[in-house]
Amino acid sequence: MAYKLRQTGGEVQDILDAVNSNTQAISSLTSEVSGKASKSYVDVGMAGKVDKEINKGLSSNDYTDAEKQKLEGLTPGAEVNVIEVIKVNGVTQPVVDKAVNITTAVDPEVITNAEIDALFD
């Protein structure tokens, strides 16, 4: 909206020209800011930020060289606890693909209570 005087009045017209100019600038600024992040949006985002630690970059090496070398030496898929030997009654059973097949001469469903008790005596 532009303001005009019917008669130019010097200083008054200068003030009206400044008002018109400022109104246009405010309108332009409003369109530029429209759709941008609000203060509350920025405040919420800033609340979750992580502060920089002194003497650390974005990619600091927190591992010691010994730990790093140990990790680099691991074979992909390696496991800490690997069963190497299983024995049944002193006889070594084969370990194949992390599994052991233990066969028994007696069907477990037919074992008697006396046979179970004898195993634990």
C-alpha positions as a Markdown table, in Angstrom:
| # | Residue | x | y | z |
|---|---|---|---|---|
| 1 | Met | 0.0 | 0.0 | 0.0 |
| 2 | Ala | 1.5 | 3.4 | -1.0 |
| 3 | Tyr | 0.6 | 6.6 | 0.7 |
| 4 | Lys | 0.3 | 9.9 | -1.3 |
| 5 | Leu | -0.5 | 13.5 | -0.4 |
| 6 | Arg | -2.7 | 15.6 | -2.7 |
| 7 | Gln | -0.2 | 18.4 | -2.2 |
| 8 | Thr | 3.5 | 17.9 | -1.7 |
| 9 | Gly | 4.5 | 19.2 | 1.6 |
| 10 | Gly | 8.3 | 18.9 | 1.7 |
| 11 | Glu | 9.2 | 17.1 | 4.9 |
| 12 | Val | 5.8 | 15.4 | 5.2 |
| 13 | Gln | 6.3 | 13.9 | 1.7 |
| 14 | Asp | 9.8 | 12.7 | 2.6 |
| 15 | Ile | 8.4 | 10.9 | 5.6 |
| 16 | Leu | 5.7 | 9.3 | 3.5 |
| 17 | Asp | 8.3 | 8.2 | 0.9 |
| 18 | Ala | 10.3 | 6.6 | 3.7 |
| 19 | Val | 7.2 | 4.9 | 5.1 |
| 20 | Asn | 6.4 | 3.6 | 1.6 |
| 21 | Ser | 10.0 | 2.4 | 1.1 |
| 22 | Asn | 10.0 | 0.7 | 4.5 |
| 23 | Thr | 6.7 | -1.0 | 3.9 |
| 24 | Gln | 8.0 | -2.5 | 0.7 |
| 25 | Ala | 11.2 | -3.6 | 2.4 |
| 26 | Ile | 9.2 | -5.3 | 5.2 |
| 27 | Ser | 7.0 | -7.0 | 2.7 |
| 28 | Ser | 10.0 | -8.3 | 0.8 |
| 29 | Leu | 11.7 | -9.5 | 4.0 |
| 30 | Thr | 8.5 | -11.2 | 5.2 |
| 31 | Ser | 8.4 | -13.2 | 1.9 |
| 32 | Glu | 12.1 | -14.2 | 2.3 |
| 33 | Val | 11.6 | -15.4 | 5.9 |
| 34 | Ser | 8.3 | -17.2 | 5.2 |
| 35 | Gly | 8.8 | -21.0 | 5.5 |
| 36 | Lys | 12.1 | -20.7 | 7.3 |
| 37 | Ala | 12.7 | -22.3 | 10.8 |
| 38 | Ser | 11.1 | -20.6 | 13.7 |
| 39 | Lys | 12.9 | -19.6 | 16.9 |
| 40 | Ser | 11.3 | -22.5 | 18.8 |
| 41 | Tyr | 12.3 | -25.0 | 16.1 |
| 42 | Val | 15.9 | -23.8 | 16.3 |
| 43 | Asp | 15.9 | -23.8 | 20.2 |
| 44 | Val | 14.7 | -27.4 | 20.2 |
| 45 | Gly | 17.4 | -28.4 | 17.7 |
| 46 | Met | 20.1 | -26.6 | 19.6 |
| 47 | Ala | 19.0 | -28.4 | 22.9 |
| 48 | Gly | 20.1 | -31.7 | 21.3 |
| 49 | Lys | 23.4 | -30.6 | 20.0 |
| 50 | Val | 26.7 | -32.1 | 21.2 |
| 51 | Asp | 29.3 | -29.6 | 22.4 |
| 52 | Lys | 32.9 | -29.8 | 20.9 |
| 53 | Glu | 35.4 | -31.3 | 23.2 |
| 54 | Ile | 38.7 | -29.5 | 23.7 |
| 55 | Asn | 41.6 | -31.0 | 21.7 |
| 56 | Lys | 39.3 | -33.3 | 19.7 |
| 57 | Gly | 38.4 | -33.0 | 16.0 |
| 58 | Leu | 35.4 | -34.5 | 14.3 |
| 59 | Ser | 37.2 | -37.8 | 13.8 |
| 60 | Ser | 39.5 | -38.3 | 16.7 |
| 61 | Asn | 41.2 | -41.6 | 17.2 |
| 62 | Asp | 40.2 | -42.7 | 20.7 |
| 63 | Tyr | 41.8 | -46.2 | 20.3 |
| 64 | Thr | 45.3 | -46.8 | 21.3 |
| 65 | Asp | 47.5 | -48.1 | 18.5 |
| 66 | Ala | 47.6 | -51.5 | 20.2 |
| 67 | Glu | 43.8 | -51.7 | 20.3 |
| 68 | Lys | 43.5 | -50.6 | 16.7 |
| 69 | Gln | 46.0 | -53.3 | 15.6 |
| 70 | Lys | 44.2 | -56.0 | 17.5 |
| 71 | Leu | 40.9 | -55.1 | 15.9 |
| 72 | Glu | 42.5 | -54.9 | 12.4 |
| 73 | Gly | 43.9 | -58.4 | 13.0 |
| 74 | Leu | 40.5 | -60.1 | 13.6 |
| 75 | Thr | 39.2 | -62.3 | 10.9 |
| 76 | Pro | 35.7 | -61.4 | 9.7 |
| 77 | Gly | 33.1 | -63.6 | 11.5 |
| 78 | Ala | 35.6 | -64.5 | 14.2 |
| 79 | Glu | 34.1 | -65.4 | 17.6 |
| 80 | Val | 35.7 | -65.1 | 21.1 |
| 81 | Asn | 34.3 | -68.4 | 22.5 |
| 82 | Val | 34.9 | -71.3 | 20.1 |
| 83 | Ile | 34.4 | -74.8 | 21.3 |
| 84 | Glu | 37.5 | -76.8 | 20.2 |
| 85 | Val | 36.9 | -80.2 | 21.8 |
| 86 | Ile | 33.8 | -82.0 | 23.1 |
| 87 | Lys | 34.1 | -85.4 | 24.7 |
| 88 | Val | 31.4 | -87.9 | 25.6 |
| 89 | Asn | 32.6 | -90.6 | 28.1 |
| 90 | Gly | 36.2 | -89.7 | 27.2 |
| 91 | Val | 35.6 | -90.0 | 23.4 |
| 92 | Thr | 36.2 | -86.9 | 21.3 |
| 93 | Gln | 33.3 | -85.9 | 19.2 |
| 94 | Pro | 33.8 | -84.0 | 15.9 |
| 95 | Val | 32.9 | -80.3 | 15.9 |
| 96 | Val | 31.5 | -79.4 | 12.5 |
| 97 | Asp | 30.2 | -75.8 | 11.7 |
| 98 | Lys | 29.9 | -75.0 | 15.4 |
| 99 | Ala | 27.7 | -78.1 | 16.0 |
| 100 | Val | 28.3 | -81.4 | 17.7 |
| 101 | Asn | 26.1 | -84.4 | 17.1 |
| 102 | Ile | 26.0 | -86.7 | 20.1 |
| 103 | Thr | 24.3 | -90.0 | 19.6 |
| 104 | Thr | 23.3 | -92.3 | 22.4 |
| 105 | Ala | 22.7 | -96.0 | 22.4 |
| 106 | Val | 19.5 | -95.6 | 24.5 |
| 107 | Asp | 16.4 | -93.7 | 23.3 |
| 108 | Pro | 16.1 | -90.8 | 25.8 |
| 109 | Glu | 12.4 | -91.4 | 26.1 |
| 110 | Val | 12.8 | -95.0 | 27.3 |
| 111 | Ile | 15.5 | -94.4 | 30.0 |
| 112 | Thr | 14.3 | -95.4 | 33.4 |
| 113 | Asn | 14.6 | -93.5 | 36.7 |
| 114 | Ala | 17.0 | -96.1 | 38.0 |
| 115 | Glu | 19.3 | -95.6 | 35.0 |
| 116 | Ile | 19.2 | -91.8 | 35.6 |
| 117 | Asp | 20.0 | -92.3 | 39.3 |
| 118 | Ala | 22.9 | -94.6 | 38.4 |
| 119 | Leu | 24.4 | -91.9 | 36.2 |
| 120 | Phe | 24.6 | -89.5 | 39.1 |
| 121 | Asp | 26.0 | -92.0 | 41.7 |
